[in-house]
């Protein structure tokens, strides 16, 4: 398959290299749902709505945070970038995680 869904646990990021993006990024779907830095609020999104957490110290305890994507526990038709849910960060299920990202500086 192109990603880790309907399975029993996580797999190595390189386990589904056929599902890599045009940029070579792997594991964008499946494996784990990804936490966002957004407090859970209904749509429509408003940038001034105060849902974005920039400083982790300002995160209210017990506040539901948004997560995206699907995991190894998801059904194949539930695994998409637009999939969105919420849960409290104090929970630590094995099917929810985060993506480490860095800003790439362009030369010039």
Phi, psi and omega in degrees: 000170181273344178204167183271099176227160178052041182244194183254350182181180181287160176232166176298146181306325183276003184291338183233055186296341176294342180265011181296147178286174177299339179268001180086007180282132182249157172069036178283338177232149180080189182067281177225149168290147185251128174297148171248177176261024183253130169297146179289121173216152180290160173286159004281153179286135175232118182305328181274006185286351176081018182271344182278125179263112180265323181250116182305332180293340182271003181286118179290135179298133178082000180283132178290134178250153179279144171230158184228161174084189180239169182230183177297340179273348184284153170284149182308323181283356178261355185266100179204156181299329183280353178297132186218138177210185179216153178196165178275136183297340180295339176284151182224061178291151183290347181262011178232135183207207180213162179249127176278126182227148176230151176281132179265121179278130178273139176288142174095000000 
